[in-house]
């Protein structure tokens, strides 16, 4: 990732096609595999979303968003965390967030 990327300018961008039309929101599956009892996810898509604990111990939720890029972070048992297995980016304050960039080709 380019460390000069300005999250404050980009965090409310939405997916736009070549004709400047906003594309439909996509369902995105997010999984937390690193344990915990209560896991929440928050980010540029909305406020807090509680994740469901599966029988294998992972936490899963589905987000529907057209925000691009999607920045997110987890709160696991009251502690802010990012997923070390997913792409990350630091914001201007030095906070580490996970980042997901959705390509227009994902819409087709």
Buried (B, 14 or more C-beta within 10 A) or exposed (E): EEEEBEBEEBBEEEBEEEEEEEBEBBEBEBBBEBEBEEBBBBBBBEEEBEBEBEEEEBBBBEBEBBBBBBBBBBBBEEEEBBBEEEEBBEBEEEEBBBBBEBEEEEEE
